[in-house]
């Protein structure tokens, strides 16, 4: 199951830079591209290509964001009315240009998938899912996944699914389409009681005609591979099979990893890789293979982000990497030179990614099962789906 894959990348995307002490350092994306290149994932072929995107225009950004907000980002001056100049979202020179280029990358990926020039397309620098209509939030200035989805709707799509596996709730994308039944948003994340942005309970399920089309799985801090994969398996496949999207958009924030400094889930690179494979399979099963994938959060810049997103790119390119592959010496030398950190030797954490299947019955004493039951109870009936049974 493969097809032409087009990655939208330009070194200029590393200009999205909040400064040396900020967690969202662009070196994590640069090291991802370097690792993917050194492992041959992005070697040009009939099925794999890399292209530089153009910045999104004001009209395209305006599919999600207000003009006063765009003007404020251009000014790049601290302005609390627009969430600019905060510790999370400090202003920097060229903020609008850098942010518009990130959005342009995800838009270009949406166009490629929609016009058929690629079956899969991606932007690992994207996935900035917290930005709201008139404010920056959570390290995100322009909400590139929401912009891409809105563009797809303008282009004629009638069903777009968005699956977000970042440790933080995909609140900005959810907010943009909360009352729109053409967009199914599914977010698996750490429970809002213990993590930013403090939203994403199962009861947030959409409004008006969109009721049941916002889906949230709030997993307790400490959830590991087995619980996380079980939750994904119990929620995402049945909803996508019922919804049958024309395009599947996914956000692969890897801050769910146990080494991530900002969150409290306990995942491995191996579980994150497995979900990449599952999303890819679901794109082919439910969306004719049309798949747009992005990066997102992830703040362990050497040990985690480059490996997880290289696995994502390899899956999208139709040539998944064996987890036991050794990271190239050239890449390890680059990682040390850029960060001073000792890089990982293997593309795996050596974790077991088995889990109890969704149809194996429910254990009410299991915290992950309780989260699954809450979500299924809230939204499955809107789609004519049964929930877990004991």
N, C-alpha and C positions, 0 to 999 in steps of 0.2 A: 504494500500500500504506500505509494509514493506519488510524486508528480513534481513539476518544476517548482523550485523554491527560490524566492528572491528576497535577499536581505537588504534592507535600506540602512546604510551606514556611511558616515563621513567623519573623519577625525575632528572636524569642527564641532561635532556633537559633544566633545569633551569640554567645550566652552560653557556648558551648563554646570556651573561650578560655584557653590556657595562659600568657598574658602577652605583653607587647609585643615581647619579644625571641625568641619562639618561632616556628619556621618555619610552623607550622600556624595562621596568623593568620586569624580569621574574616572579615577584610575581603575576602579572595579570593572567598568565597561571596557576600557582600553585593554585590560588584562584578559577579559573574556574574548575579545576579537583576536588578540594575539594567540591565545591558547587554541581557539578554533582554527586559526590559520596554521599554526604549527602542527596540529593533528590532521591537517588535510581536509577538514570539514567544509571549508569554504573554497576549496580549489575549483576554479572555473570549469564548468562543463555544460553540456546541453541542459542539465537539470538544476544547476546551481549557479546563481549569479549574485553579485553585490553591486549596488548602485547608490550613488549619492542623491539624497532627496533635495527638493527645494523647500524653503520655509513656507509654512502655511500662511495664506493671506489673511487680512482682517476679516474678509467675508467668511472664510472657512473657520477661523477661530470664533467668529460670531455665531456659529451654529450652537455654541455652548456658552460663550462668555459675553458679557456686556461691553459695550464700547467704552464707557467710563473706566472699566477695569483694564481694558487693553491700553488705554491712554496712561493709566497709572503705572502699568508695567513698563511702558516706554520711558516714562520719566525716571524710573528706577530710583525713587526717593522713598524713604520710610513713610508709610502711610497706613496707620492701623485700620482705617476704614476698609482697606482692601487686603488686609493680612500681610502687608509688606513691611519689612524691617523688623520682624520678630526673630527670636533665636532659631526657630524652625525655618523661616523663610527670609533670611537676610537679603538685602538688595545687592546687586553686583553690576558692574559696567557691562552693557550689552545683554542685559537680562531678556529683553523682548526678543532679540535676534536669536539667542541661543534656545529660548523656549519655543519659539515659532519653528525652528529647525527640527526640534524633537517632535513637535506635533506634525510637521510636514513629513517626517519619516513614517509615522503610523498612518497618515492619510495616504501616502504613496502605496503603502502595503495594502490598504483597503481598496484602492483603485486597481492594483494589480490582481487581486483576488476577484474583484467584481467584474473586470473586463476580460478575465480569462488568460491574461498574460502570465500568470503564475497560479498554481493551485494552492500553494502555501506561501505566505509572505510574513516578514517579521521586522521588528525594530526593538532590539534588546535595550536600547537607551530609553525607550518609552515605558509606558505603564504607569504614568503619573496620575493615579486614580483619585487623589483627594481634592484636587482643585475644584472649587465651586464656581458658580456663574460669575460672581463678582468678588472673589477673594482667593488668594493663595492659601494653601493649607498643607501641612504635613510634608514639606519639601517639594510640593507640586505647584507649579505656576500655571501651566495650561494643561487641561485634562485631555491628553491625546487619545486615550481609548474612547472617551465619550464623543470627542470630535469626529473620530473615524466612524463610529456607529451612526451618529447623526448624519454624516455624509452618505453612508450607505442607504439610509432611509430616504434621503433626498434623491439618491440615484435610482430609487425604485424598489429597494428591498422591503419586504413586508414582514420578515421574521429574522431577527438577529439575536443570537445568544451570546452572552458574555459570562465567562467563567473566570473567577478571580481567586487564586490560591495564596495570595499574599497573607502574611500574618495579621495585617491590619485590614479592617473592614473597607471594602471598596465603596465608600460613602458617596464620593462625588459622581461616580457613574450611576449609582443607584438613584441619587437625587435627580439627575437629568432626565431619567426615564421612568420615574416612580409611578406615573399614571398612564404609561404607554404600553399596551399589550403587544405591540410589535417587537418589544425588546424584553427578553428574559435575562435578568441579572442574577447570578448565583455567586455568592461570596462565602468561602470557608475561611475562618479567621479565629484568632484568640478572642475569648469572651471580653466584651466591652468593660466589664467590671475591673479588669486588670490591664487594659491597654488602650492607647489612643486608637481611634478618635472617640471612644466611648459610645459608639452606636453599633448596630448590627445584631440586635436580638431577633429571634425567630419571628416575633410579632410584627416586625417591620416587613410587611409583605405586599406593599403596593397600595394604591388608592384608586378609586373610581374604576374605570375600565381596566386599569393595570393591577387590580387586586389579584394576588396570587402569582404575579410575575416578578416580584422582588423576593429573592430567596436568600436566607441567611442561616449559616450554620456556625453558631458561637461555641467554640470548643474551649474547655477549661485549660488554664495554664498547666503545663506539664504533660500535655497530650503528646504521645510519641508516634512513631511510624504506624503501628498497627491500628491505633484508634483513628488517626488522620486518614489513612487510606480507606479504612472501613467507612468513615463518614463520607468521603468522596464517592465511593462505590454505591453507597445507599441513596445518595441524593442526586448526583449529577447525571449518571446514565439514564435513569428512568425519566427524568424531566426532559433531557435533550431528545430522547426517543419519542416522547409524546409531542414536543414542540416542533421538531423537525426544522431547525433553522436553515436559512439559505446561506448564511455565513456564521461560522463559529469564531468568536474573538476571545482570546485568553490572555490573562495577565499572570506572569509566573514570578511574582516576588518570592525570593528565597530566604526571607527573614524568618521563616518558620524553623530554620536550622537551629540545632542545640547550641551552636557557637555564636549565634547572633547576639550582639550586645544590647539590643533594644527591646527584645521580646522574650517570651517564656514558654514557647513550644519546644519539643525535644526531637526534631526530625533529623534524618540523615540525608546526605546527597543522594543516596540510593532511593529513598522514598520519593524525593523530588523528581528524580529521573523517571521513576515508575509512573508518576502522574503525567509527566510529559508524554510518555508512551500511551497512556490511557486517553488523554485529550486528543492525540493524533488519531487513534483508532476511532474515537467518537466523531471526530470531524468527518472521517470517511463514511462511517455508518449513518450519520444523521444529516450531514450538510454537504453531501456530494464531494467531500474532501476539501471544501473551501475553508481555509484556516488562516487566521491572522493572529500571530503570537507576539507578545511584548515581554519585556523584562518587568521591572517594578522595584520593590524594596529589596533589601539585602545589604547588610553592613559589615559582614566579615569579608573584607575586600580581596583577600588572597586565598584563604582556605575554602571558601564556599562559593561566592558569586561566580568566579570564572568557570569552575567545574560544572555547577548546575546549569548555567546558561549555555555552556558549550554542549552539554548533553541535549538541551532543548534545541539548539541549532542543528545538531547532528540528526535528531529525530525528524525535524522539519525538512532537512535535506535528504531524507530517505536513507541515511546510512548511520543508524544508531551505533554508538561506541560501546565496546565491551567495557563494563565497569572496571575490569582489572588492568586496563591500559595504563601504562606508565606516562606521566606527564613529561613532555620533552625537556631535555636539559636546557635548551635555548630559552624556553619559557620560564623555567625555574630561575635562570640567571637574570632574566628581565624582571621578574617579580621581586627578587632581592634588590636589584638596582633601583627600582622605583619606590619600594616601600620599606626595605630593610627587614621584611618578614621572611621567615623560612617557609617556602611553599610546600604543598602536599606532593608526595611522590606518585600517588595513584589517583585515578579518576573515581575511586570508590571510598566509602567509609567502612566497607566490609559489613554492612548491615543486612539483616534478614528483612525482606519486605513482604513477607506473607501476612495475611490478615484474614479474619473471619468474613466470609462473603455476606452480602446484604440479606440474603434469604435464609441465613442460619438461625434466625430467631433473635429476640432482644433480651438483653440482660439489664433490667432496671437499675441494678447496682453499679453498672459501668457508666462513668461520667460521659464518655463519648456517645454511648447508646442513648443516654438521656438527651443529649444535644440533638442527635439524629431524630429522636421521637418528637421533640419540640418542633423541629423544622417540618417534618412530615405532617404532623398534626395541623400546622398552620397553613401549608400550601398544597399538599398533595391532592386534597379533595377538589380543589379548583381545576385540576388537570385530570380528574377521573382516575387517580392512582391510589392503590392501597398502600398503607404504611407497614412498618415492621410489626410482626406478631411474636408473641412469646413462644 
